[in-house]
Amino acid sequence: MNRTRPTVSLFVPACNAATTLEACLRALGRQTVRPDEIIVVDDGSTDRTADLAERSGATVIRHRRNRGVAAARNTAVRAARGELIASLDADLVAPRDWLARMLANFGGRRRIVGCCGQVIEKYTGTVADCWRATHMKLSFGRRRSYNPRWLYCGIALIRRDALVDVGLFDERCRSAYEDVDLSNRLCECGHTLLYDPAVVATHLKRSTPGDVVRGFWSYWAGKNEMEGAYKSLAAATRLLVRRQMGIAAYRLATDIKRRRYELLPLDLLIPLTFCVRDLEKMVQLKTLRCAAQRAISRRLVDGCLERCARHLSSTRPRAWAALAFANGGLPNGRPPRATSAADAYVRAFSRGFDHLLTDIPQRNRNRILEHLPTVLDEARPAAGR
């Protein structure tokens, strides 16, 4: 082993990753430059994740319950002994020269603290997978660049001392945004980061229509919580007006401009999905009662369907709206008496969603209906499992 290079600890955060972890670890075992240790953090899995990791020879650290990706990363960093910390997500497969290419960036005249590469999607054949590859792209393009928008920590190499100095990852970020927040703090301390497109890994993820939009919400949830958007319904209403509708409007406009019409039904699902997940998050944080969350969610669905009937003239959106919910079913039951804060939230959603639909030209509304059956067909097998 070449002892002139810094020591490297490589970790894989994993939660219920049995379908992809074996391929991920097998590829790491074939690296031309071997890490000094491989750590798998099993974040409360209920499948064979930990068994597969142990069989590979990796050091396995188990969380008794799921604590989120930021906590899993922190567990690995605290246990690591290397000067450099490499990370690879459990649904990625790296080529043989992945770590060697990453390490080469730390030997130049310009001292960098962290480096990341890009992710290539293996599956893009369905609408959901194509939507993920388009709107959840893990690449900053073909040009090598210093201080990118953020360091994607699913495929990264970072100096351990810098990670510790900035306080590791913020554990409020349970599923995403932890790398954006960390990158911001590293840059604020004057550190140099690097994006190297020659460092690649292949993404083995497959998505379903509801899950992909619900997963997209997680990109924003950590930021929203840090900004206090889940402290009250009034704060969540401001978030809805300021950000959630804008995220959908931008994707709709971009996909229309680039003639990606098959993606429009999922673009339009963003406002309802994001608001449903915001309310679920507030229940988790104990800033909203569960009964109130169910009642508001039902009213959001009613308002959404009413406006779809008005602007799209179709009954199909009922099955489409169900994709916003994890169990694929619409909320039911008699809602309790609404509060003024709940009324304001629902009014803001209805007004924003109405404007969103009004701004879509009629021919593109027709395209939403044209491609909606394909989206619902993709979702149907997932509902049956």
TIGUBA-50328 format. One record per residue (C-alpha): residue number from 1; residue in three letters; x, y, z. Coordinates in Angstrom, 1 decimal, padded with zeros to 4 digits, always signed. Example, Ala and Ser with C-alpha at 12.3 -4.5 7.8 and 13.67 -1.06 7.14 Angstrom:
<nodes>
+-----+-----+--------+--------+--------+
:   k :   r :      x :      y :      z :
+-----+-----+--------+--------+--------+
:   1 : Ala : +012.3 : -004.5 : +007.8 :
:   2 : Ser : +013.7 : -001.1 : +007.1 :
+-----+-----+--------+--------+--------+
</nodes>
This chain:
<nodes>
+-----+-----+--------+--------+--------+
:   k :   r :      x :      y :      z :
+-----+-----+--------+--------+--------+
:   1 : Met : +000.0 : +000.0 : +000.0 :
:   2 : Asn : +001.2 : +003.5 : -000.9 :
:   3 : Arg : +001.8 : +005.2 : +002.5 :
:   4 : Thr : +002.7 : +008.6 : +000.9 :
:   5 : Arg : -000.9 : +009.3 : +000.4 :
:   6 : Pro : -003.3 : +010.4 : +003.2 :
:   7 : Thr : -005.2 : +007.6 : +005.0 :
:   8 : Val : -008.7 : +007.2 : +003.7 :
:   9 : Ser : -011.8 : +006.0 : +005.6 :
:  10 : Leu : -014.7 : +005.2 : +003.3 :
:  11 : Phe : -018.3 : +004.9 : +004.6 :
:  12 : Val : -021.6 : +003.9 : +003.1 :
:  13 : Pro : -024.8 : +005.2 : +004.9 :
:  14 : Ala : -027.6 : +002.6 : +004.4 :
:  15 : Cys : -031.2 : +002.2 : +005.3 :
:  16 : Asn : -033.1 : -000.8 : +003.9 :
:  17 : Ala : -030.6 : -000.9 : +001.0 :
:  18 : Ala : -030.4 : -004.7 : +000.5 :
:  19 : Thr : -031.3 : -004.5 : -003.2 :
:  20 : Thr : -028.3 : -002.3 : -004.1 :
:  21 : Leu : -025.8 : -002.5 : -001.2 :
:  22 : Glu : -024.2 : -005.7 : -002.4 :
:  23 : Ala : -023.3 : -004.3 : -005.8 :
:  24 : Cys : -022.1 : -001.1 : -004.1 :
:  25 : Leu : -019.7 : -002.9 : -001.8 :
:  26 : Arg : -018.6 : -005.3 : -004.5 :
:  27 : Ala : -017.5 : -002.4 : -006.6 :
:  28 : Leu : -015.6 : -000.8 : -003.7 :
:  29 : Gly : -013.7 : -004.1 : -003.2 :
:  30 : Arg : -012.4 : -003.7 : -006.8 :
:  31 : Gln : -010.9 : -000.3 : -006.4 :
:  32 : Thr : -007.4 : +000.2 : -007.8 :
:  33 : Val : -006.6 : +002.3 : -004.7 :
:  34 : Arg : -008.1 : +000.6 : -001.7 :
:  35 : Pro : -009.4 : +002.7 : +001.3 :
:  36 : Asp : -007.8 : +001.9 : +004.6 :
:  37 : Glu : -011.2 : +001.0 : +006.1 :
:  38 : Ile : -014.8 : +000.6 : +004.9 :
:  39 : Ile : -017.6 : +001.5 : +007.3 :
:  40 : Val : -021.3 : +000.8 : +006.7 :
:  41 : Val : -023.7 : +002.6 : +008.9 :
:  42 : Asp : -027.0 : +000.7 : +009.1 :
:  43 : Asp : -029.6 : +003.4 : +009.9 :
:  44 : Gly : -032.3 : +001.3 : +011.5 :
:  45 : Ser : -032.9 : -001.1 : +008.5 :
:  46 : Thr : -035.5 : -003.8 : +008.7 :
:  47 : Asp : -034.1 : -005.8 : +005.8 :
:  48 : Arg : -030.8 : -007.7 : +005.2 :
:  49 : Thr : -028.7 : -004.5 : +005.0 :
:  50 : Ala : -026.5 : -005.2 : +008.0 :
:  51 : Asp : -026.0 : -008.9 : +007.1 :
:  52 : Leu : -024.9 : -008.1 : +003.6 :
:  53 : Ala : -022.5 : -005.4 : +005.0 :
:  54 : Glu : -021.0 : -007.8 : +007.5 :
:  55 : Arg : -020.6 : -010.5 : +004.8 :
:  56 : Ser : -018.5 : -008.1 : +002.7 :
:  57 : Gly : -016.0 : -007.6 : +005.5 :
:  58 : Ala : -016.9 : -004.0 : +006.2 :
:  59 : Thr : -017.1 : -002.6 : +009.7 :
:  60 : Val : -020.8 : -002.3 : +010.5 :
:  61 : Ile : -022.3 : +000.2 : +012.9 :
:  62 : Arg : -026.0 : -000.1 : +013.6 :
:  63 : His : -028.5 : +002.5 : +014.7 :
:  64 : Arg : -031.3 : +001.0 : +016.7 :
:  65 : Arg : -033.8 : +003.3 : +015.0 :
:  66 : Asn : -033.8 : +005.3 : +011.8 :
:  67 : Arg : -032.1 : +008.6 : +012.6 :
:  68 : Gly : -031.7 : +010.0 : +009.1 :
:  69 : Val : -028.9 : +010.4 : +006.6 :
:  70 : Ala : -027.1 : +013.3 : +008.4 :
:  71 : Ala : -026.9 : +011.3 : +011.7 :
:  72 : Ala : -025.6 : +008.2 : +009.7 :
:  73 : Arg : -022.9 : +010.3 : +008.2 :
:  74 : Asn : -021.9 : +011.8 : +011.6 :
:  75 : Thr : -021.7 : +008.3 : +013.1 :
:  76 : Ala : -019.3 : +007.3 : +010.3 :
:  77 : Val : -017.1 : +010.3 : +010.6 :
:  78 : Arg : -016.8 : +009.9 : +014.4 :
:  79 : Ala : -015.8 : +006.3 : +014.0 :
:  80 : Ala : -013.4 : +006.9 : +011.1 :
:  81 : Arg : -009.6 : +006.9 : +011.6 :
:  82 : Gly : -008.6 : +008.3 : +008.2 :
:  83 : Glu : -007.3 : +011.7 : +007.4 :
:  84 : Leu : -009.7 : +011.8 : +004.5 :
:  85 : Ile : -013.3 : +010.7 : +004.6 :
:  86 : Ala : -014.8 : +009.2 : +001.5 :
:  87 : Ser : -018.5 : +008.6 : +001.2 :
:  88 : Leu : -020.6 : +006.7 : -001.3 :
:  89 : Asp : -024.4 : +006.2 : -001.1 :
:  90 : Ala : -025.7 : +002.6 : -000.9 :
:  91 : Asp : -027.5 : +002.8 : -004.3 :
:  92 : Leu : -024.4 : +003.9 : -006.2 :
:  93 : Val : -021.8 : +001.7 : -008.0 :
:  94 : Ala : -018.3 : +003.2 : -008.5 :
:  95 : Pro : -015.9 : +002.3 : -011.3 :
:  96 : Arg : -012.5 : +000.8 : -010.4 :
:  97 : Asp : -010.7 : +004.1 : -010.6 :
:  98 : Trp : -013.2 : +006.1 : -008.6 :
:  99 : Leu : -011.2 : +006.6 : -005.4 :
: 100 : Ala : -007.9 : +007.0 : -007.4 :
: 101 : Arg : -009.4 : +009.9 : -009.4 :
: 102 : Met : -010.8 : +011.5 : -006.3 :
: 103 : Leu : -007.4 : +011.3 : -004.4 :
: 104 : Ala : -005.5 : +012.8 : -007.4 :
: 105 : Asn : -007.4 : +016.1 : -006.8 :
: 106 : Phe : -005.8 : +016.4 : -003.3 :
: 107 : Gly : -002.2 : +016.3 : -004.6 :
: 108 : Gly : -002.2 : +019.6 : -006.6 :
: 109 : Arg : -000.8 : +023.0 : -005.7 :
: 110 : Arg : -004.2 : +024.4 : -004.7 :
: 111 : Arg : -005.3 : +022.9 : -001.3 :
: 112 : Ile : -008.9 : +021.6 : -001.5 :
: 113 : Val : -010.9 : +020.5 : +001.5 :
: 114 : Gly : -013.5 : +018.5 : -000.3 :
: 115 : Cys : -014.2 : +017.0 : -003.7 :
: 116 : Cys : -017.3 : +015.5 : -005.3 :
: 117 : Gly : -018.2 : +013.9 : -008.6 :
: 118 : Gln : -021.3 : +013.3 : -010.6 :
: 119 : Val : -023.9 : +010.6 : -010.7 :
: 120 : Ile : -025.1 : +008.9 : -013.9 :
: 121 : Glu : -028.6 : +007.4 : -013.9 :
: 122 : Lys : -028.9 : +003.8 : -015.0 :
: 123 : Tyr : -032.6 : +003.8 : -015.3 :
: 124 : Thr : -034.5 : +006.5 : -017.2 :
: 125 : Gly : -037.1 : +004.4 : -019.1 :
: 126 : Thr : -040.2 : +005.3 : -017.0 :
: 127 : Val : -041.8 : +008.7 : -016.5 :
: 128 : Ala : -040.8 : +008.6 : -012.8 :
: 129 : Asp : -037.2 : +007.7 : -013.5 :
: 130 : Cys : -037.0 : +010.3 : -016.3 :
: 131 : Trp : -038.5 : +012.9 : -013.9 :
: 132 : Arg : -035.9 : +012.1 : -011.3 :
: 133 : Ala : -033.0 : +012.2 : -013.8 :
: 134 : Thr : -034.2 : +015.6 : -015.0 :
: 135 : His : -035.3 : +017.4 : -011.8 :
: 136 : Met : -033.2 : +015.6 : -009.2 :
: 137 : Lys : -030.0 : +015.5 : -011.3 :
: 138 : Leu : -026.8 : +014.9 : -009.3 :
: 139 : Ser : -024.4 : +016.6 : -011.7 :
: 140 : Phe : -023.1 : +020.1 : -012.3 :
: 141 : Gly : -022.2 : +019.4 : -015.9 :
: 142 : Arg : -019.1 : +018.5 : -017.8 :
: 143 : Arg : -016.8 : +021.3 : -016.6 :
: 144 : Arg : -014.5 : +020.9 : -013.6 :
: 145 : Ser : -015.1 : +023.8 : -011.2 :
: 146 : Tyr : -014.0 : +025.1 : -007.8 :
: 147 : Asn : -016.6 : +025.9 : -005.2 :
: 148 : Pro : -019.7 : +024.4 : -006.9 :
: 149 : Arg : -023.2 : +025.2 : -005.6 :
: 150 : Trp : -022.7 : +022.4 : -003.1 :
: 151 : Leu : -020.6 : +019.3 : -002.5 :
: 152 : Tyr : -022.7 : +016.3 : -003.2 :
: 153 : Cys : -021.8 : +014.0 : -000.3 :
: 154 : Gly : -023.2 : +010.9 : -001.8 :
: 155 : Ile : -020.0 : +010.7 : -003.9 :
: 156 : Ala : -017.4 : +012.7 : -002.1 :
: 157 : Leu : -014.0 : +012.9 : -000.4 :
: 158 : Ile : -013.5 : +015.4 : +002.4 :
: 159 : Arg : -010.7 : +016.2 : +004.9 :
: 160 : Arg : -011.8 : +014.9 : +008.3 :
: 161 : Asp : -010.4 : +017.8 : +010.3 :
: 162 : Ala : -012.4 : +020.3 : +008.3 :
: 163 : Leu : -015.6 : +018.3 : +008.9 :
: 164 : Val : -015.0 : +018.3 : +012.6 :
: 165 : Asp : -014.1 : +022.0 : +012.7 :
: 166 : Val : -017.4 : +023.0 : +011.2 :
: 167 : Gly : -019.4 : +020.8 : +013.5 :
: 168 : Leu : -020.2 : +017.8 : +011.1 :
: 169 : Phe : -023.6 : +017.4 : +009.5 :
: 170 : Asp : -026.8 : +019.1 : +010.8 :
: 171 : Glu : -029.0 : +016.2 : +012.0 :
: 172 : Arg : -032.2 : +018.0 : +011.3 :
: 173 : Cys : -031.6 : +017.1 : +007.7 :
: 174 : Arg : -033.0 : +013.5 : +007.8 :
: 175 : Ser : -033.1 : +012.7 : +004.1 :
: 176 : Ala : -031.4 : +015.5 : +002.2 :
: 177 : Tyr : -029.9 : +019.0 : +002.3 :
: 178 : Glu : -027.3 : +018.0 : +004.8 :
: 179 : Asp : -024.6 : +018.3 : +002.1 :
: 180 : Val : -025.8 : +021.8 : +001.0 :
: 181 : Asp : -025.7 : +023.0 : +004.6 :
: 182 : Leu : -022.3 : +021.5 : +005.2 :
: 183 : Ser : -020.9 : +023.0 : +002.0 :
: 184 : Asn : -022.1 : +026.4 : +002.9 :
: 185 : Arg : -020.4 : +026.3 : +006.3 :
: 186 : Leu : -017.1 : +025.0 : +004.7 :
: 187 : Cys : -017.1 : +027.9 : +002.2 :
: 188 : Glu : -017.9 : +030.4 : +005.0 :
: 189 : Cys : -014.7 : +029.2 : +006.7 :
: 190 : Gly : -012.7 : +030.0 : +003.6 :
: 191 : His : -012.2 : +026.4 : +002.4 :
: 192 : Thr : -012.0 : +025.4 : -001.3 :
: 193 : Leu : -014.3 : +022.7 : -002.7 :
: 194 : Leu : -014.0 : +021.0 : -006.1 :
: 195 : Tyr : -016.4 : +019.4 : -008.5 :
: 196 : Asp : -014.7 : +016.9 : -010.8 :
: 197 : Pro : -017.0 : +015.5 : -013.5 :
: 198 : Ala : -014.4 : +012.8 : -014.3 :
: 199 : Val : -015.3 : +011.2 : -011.0 :
: 200 : Val : -018.5 : +009.3 : -011.6 :
: 201 : Ala : -020.8 : +006.6 : -010.1 :
: 202 : Thr : -023.8 : +004.9 : -011.5 :
: 203 : His : -027.2 : +005.3 : -009.7 :
: 204 : Leu : -029.2 : +002.1 : -009.3 :
: 205 : Lys : -032.3 : +003.8 : -008.0 :
: 206 : Arg : -035.7 : +003.1 : -009.5 :
: 207 : Ser : -038.6 : +005.4 : -008.7 :
: 208 : Thr : -042.4 : +005.3 : -008.8 :
: 209 : Pro : -044.5 : +008.4 : -009.6 :
: 210 : Gly : -045.7 : +009.2 : -006.0 :
: 211 : Asp : -042.4 : +008.4 : -004.4 :
: 212 : Val : -040.3 : +010.5 : -006.7 :
: 213 : Val : -042.2 : +013.7 : -006.0 :
: 214 : Arg : -042.4 : +012.9 : -002.3 :
: 215 : Gly : -038.7 : +012.3 : -002.3 :
: 216 : Phe : -038.1 : +015.6 : -004.1 :
: 217 : Trp : -039.7 : +017.3 : -001.1 :
: 218 : Ser : -036.9 : +016.0 : +001.1 :
: 219 : Tyr : -034.4 : +018.2 : -000.9 :
: 220 : Trp : -036.1 : +021.2 : +000.7 :
: 221 : Ala : -037.3 : +020.0 : +004.1 :
: 222 : Gly : -034.0 : +020.5 : +006.0 :
: 223 : Lys : -033.7 : +024.1 : +004.7 :
: 224 : Asn : -037.4 : +024.7 : +005.5 :
: 225 : Glu : -036.9 : +023.5 : +009.1 :
: 226 : Met : -033.8 : +025.5 : +009.6 :
: 227 : Glu : -035.7 : +028.6 : +008.5 :
: 228 : Gly : -038.5 : +027.9 : +011.0 :
: 229 : Ala : -041.1 : +027.1 : +008.4 :
: 230 : Tyr : -042.6 : +024.3 : +010.5 :
: 231 : Lys : -043.0 : +026.2 : +013.8 :
: 232 : Ser : -046.6 : +027.1 : +013.1 :
: 233 : Leu : -049.3 : +027.0 : +010.4 :
: 234 : Ala : -048.8 : +030.7 : +009.8 :
: 235 : Ala : -045.1 : +030.0 : +009.1 :
: 236 : Ala : -046.0 : +027.1 : +006.8 :
: 237 : Thr : -048.5 : +029.3 : +005.0 :
: 238 : Arg : -045.7 : +031.8 : +004.2 :
: 239 : Leu : -043.6 : +028.9 : +003.0 :
: 240 : Leu : -046.4 : +027.7 : +000.7 :
: 241 : Val : -046.8 : +031.2 : -000.9 :
: 242 : Arg : -043.0 : +031.9 : -001.1 :
: 243 : Arg : -041.5 : +028.6 : -002.2 :
: 244 : Gln : -043.8 : +025.6 : -002.8 :
: 245 : Met : -045.9 : +027.1 : -005.7 :
: 246 : Gly : -042.7 : +028.6 : -007.2 :
: 247 : Ile : -041.0 : +025.2 : -007.3 :
: 248 : Ala : -043.9 : +023.7 : -009.3 :
: 249 : Ala : -044.2 : +026.7 : -011.6 :
: 250 : Tyr : -040.5 : +026.6 : -012.5 :
: 251 : Arg : -040.6 : +022.9 : -013.4 :
: 252 : Leu : -043.8 : +023.3 : -015.4 :
: 253 : Ala : -042.4 : +026.2 : -017.4 :
: 254 : Thr : -039.1 : +024.4 : -018.0 :
: 255 : Asp : -040.6 : +021.1 : -019.1 :
: 256 : Ile : -043.1 : +023.0 : -021.4 :
: 257 : Lys : -040.2 : +025.0 : -022.9 :
: 258 : Arg : -038.1 : +021.9 : -023.5 :
: 259 : Arg : -041.1 : +019.8 : -024.7 :
: 260 : Arg : -040.9 : +017.3 : -021.9 :
: 261 : Tyr : -044.7 : +017.0 : -021.9 :
: 262 : Glu : -044.7 : +013.5 : -020.3 :
: 263 : Leu : -043.3 : +015.0 : -017.1 :
: 264 : Leu : -046.1 : +017.6 : -016.7 :
: 265 : Pro : -048.4 : +015.5 : -014.5 :
: 266 : Leu : -045.7 : +015.0 : -011.9 :
: 267 : Asp : -044.7 : +018.7 : -012.1 :
: 268 : Leu : -048.3 : +019.6 : -011.3 :
: 269 : Leu : -048.3 : +017.2 : -008.3 :
: 270 : Ile : -045.6 : +019.2 : -006.5 :
: 271 : Pro : -047.8 : +021.7 : -004.6 :
: 272 : Leu : -050.2 : +019.1 : -003.1 :
: 273 : Thr : -047.3 : +016.7 : -002.3 :
: 274 : Phe : -045.1 : +019.3 : -000.7 :
: 275 : Cys : -047.9 : +020.7 : +001.4 :
: 276 : Val : -049.0 : +017.2 : +002.5 :
: 277 : Arg : -045.4 : +016.4 : +003.5 :
: 278 : Asp : -045.0 : +019.7 : +005.2 :
: 279 : Leu : -048.0 : +019.0 : +007.4 :
: 280 : Glu : -046.7 : +015.5 : +008.2 :
: 281 : Lys : -043.3 : +017.0 : +009.2 :
: 282 : Met : -045.1 : +019.4 : +011.5 :
: 283 : Val : -046.8 : +016.4 : +013.2 :
: 284 : Gln : -043.4 : +014.8 : +013.6 :
: 285 : Leu : -042.1 : +018.0 : +015.2 :
: 286 : Lys : -045.2 : +018.2 : +017.4 :
: 287 : Thr : -046.1 : +021.7 : +016.1 :
: 288 : Leu : -049.4 : +020.4 : +014.6 :
: 289 : Arg : -051.9 : +017.8 : +015.9 :
: 290 : Cys : -052.4 : +014.7 : +013.9 :
: 291 : Ala : -056.2 : +015.3 : +013.6 :
: 292 : Ala : -055.6 : +018.8 : +012.3 :
: 293 : Gln : -053.0 : +017.5 : +009.7 :
: 294 : Arg : -055.6 : +015.0 : +008.4 :
: 295 : Ala : -058.3 : +017.5 : +008.2 :
: 296 : Ile : -056.2 : +020.1 : +006.4 :
: 297 : Ser : -054.9 : +017.5 : +004.0 :
: 298 : Arg : -058.4 : +016.4 : +003.1 :
: 299 : Arg : -059.3 : +020.1 : +002.4 :
: 300 : Leu : -056.2 : +020.5 : +000.3 :
: 301 : Val : -057.3 : +017.5 : -001.8 :
: 302 : Asp : -060.8 : +018.8 : -002.2 :
: 303 : Gly : -059.5 : +022.2 : -003.3 :
: 304 : Cys : -057.0 : +020.6 : -005.7 :
: 305 : Leu : -059.7 : +018.3 : -007.3 :
: 306 : Glu : -062.2 : +021.2 : -007.6 :
: 307 : Arg : -059.7 : +023.3 : -009.5 :
: 308 : Cys : -058.6 : +020.3 : -011.7 :
: 309 : Ala : -062.2 : +019.7 : -012.6 :
: 310 : Arg : -062.6 : +023.4 : -013.5 :
: 311 : His : -059.4 : +023.8 : -015.5 :
: 312 : Leu : -058.7 : +020.2 : -016.8 :
: 313 : Ser : -062.3 : +018.9 : -017.1 :
: 314 : Ser : -061.4 : +015.5 : -015.9 :
: 315 : Thr : -062.2 : +013.0 : -013.0 :
: 316 : Arg : -058.8 : +011.2 : -013.4 :
: 317 : Pro : -057.0 : +013.7 : -011.1 :
: 318 : Arg : -058.6 : +011.9 : -008.1 :
: 319 : Ala : -056.2 : +008.9 : -008.6 :
: 320 : Trp : -053.4 : +011.4 : -009.4 :
: 321 : Ala : -053.9 : +013.3 : -006.2 :
: 322 : Ala : -053.6 : +010.0 : -004.2 :
: 323 : Leu : -050.0 : +009.8 : -005.3 :
: 324 : Ala : -049.2 : +012.7 : -002.9 :
: 325 : Phe : -049.8 : +010.3 : +000.1 :
: 326 : Ala : -047.4 : +007.6 : +001.2 :
: 327 : Asn : -050.1 : +004.9 : +001.3 :
: 328 : Gly : -051.5 : +005.9 : -002.1 :
: 329 : Gly : -054.9 : +006.6 : -000.5 :
: 330 : Leu : -056.8 : +009.9 : -000.1 :
: 331 : Pro : -057.7 : +011.0 : +003.5 :
: 332 : Asn : -061.2 : +010.4 : +004.6 :
: 333 : Gly : -063.5 : +010.8 : +007.6 :
: 334 : Arg : -065.3 : +013.8 : +008.9 :
: 335 : Pro : -062.9 : +016.7 : +009.5 :
: 336 : Pro : -063.0 : +018.5 : +012.9 :
: 337 : Arg : -063.9 : +022.2 : +013.1 :
: 338 : Ala : -061.3 : +024.3 : +011.3 :
: 339 : Thr : -059.3 : +027.0 : +012.9 :
: 340 : Ser : -058.5 : +030.4 : +011.4 :
: 341 : Ala : -054.9 : +029.3 : +010.8 :
: 342 : Ala : -056.0 : +026.2 : +009.0 :
: 343 : Asp : -058.5 : +028.2 : +006.9 :
: 344 : Ala : -055.7 : +030.6 : +005.9 :
: 345 : Tyr : -053.4 : +027.8 : +004.9 :
: 346 : Val : -056.1 : +026.1 : +002.7 :
: 347 : Arg : -057.1 : +029.5 : +001.1 :
: 348 : Ala : -053.4 : +030.2 : +000.3 :
: 349 : Phe : -053.1 : +026.7 : -001.3 :
: 350 : Ser : -056.3 : +027.0 : -003.3 :
: 351 : Arg : -055.4 : +030.5 : -004.5 :
: 352 : Gly : -051.9 : +029.5 : -005.5 :
: 353 : Phe : -052.9 : +026.3 : -007.2 :
: 354 : Asp : -055.7 : +028.1 : -009.1 :
: 355 : His : -053.1 : +030.6 : -010.4 :
: 356 : Leu : -050.7 : +027.8 : -011.3 :
: 357 : Leu : -053.4 : +026.1 : -013.5 :
: 358 : Thr : -054.6 : +029.3 : -015.0 :
: 359 : Asp : -051.0 : +030.2 : -016.2 :
: 360 : Ile : -050.8 : +026.9 : -018.1 :
: 361 : Pro : -051.9 : +027.4 : -021.7 :
: 362 : Gln : -054.9 : +025.2 : -022.7 :
: 363 : Arg : -052.9 : +023.1 : -025.1 :
: 364 : Asn : -050.5 : +022.2 : -022.4 :
: 365 : Arg : -053.4 : +021.4 : -020.0 :
: 366 : Asn : -054.5 : +018.9 : -022.6 :
: 367 : Arg : -051.0 : +017.4 : -022.7 :
: 368 : Ile : -051.2 : +016.9 : -018.9 :
: 369 : Leu : -054.4 : +014.8 : -019.5 :
: 370 : Glu : -052.8 : +013.1 : -022.4 :
: 371 : His : -049.9 : +011.8 : -020.4 :
: 372 : Leu : -051.7 : +011.3 : -017.1 :
: 373 : Pro : -052.8 : +007.6 : -017.9 :
: 374 : Thr : -049.1 : +006.6 : -018.3 :
: 375 : Val : -048.2 : +008.1 : -014.9 :
: 376 : Leu : -051.2 : +006.3 : -013.2 :
: 377 : Asp : -050.3 : +003.0 : -015.0 :
: 378 : Glu : -046.7 : +003.3 : -013.6 :
: 379 : Ala : -048.1 : +003.9 : -010.1 :
: 380 : Arg : -050.6 : +001.0 : -010.2 :
: 381 : Pro : -048.1 : -001.9 : -009.7 :
: 382 : Ala : -046.5 : -000.1 : -006.7 :
: 383 : Ala : -050.0 : +000.2 : -005.1 :
: 384 : Gly : -050.6 : -003.5 : -005.6 :
: 385 : Arg : -047.4 : -004.7 : -003.9 :
+-----+-----+--------+--------+--------+
</nodes>
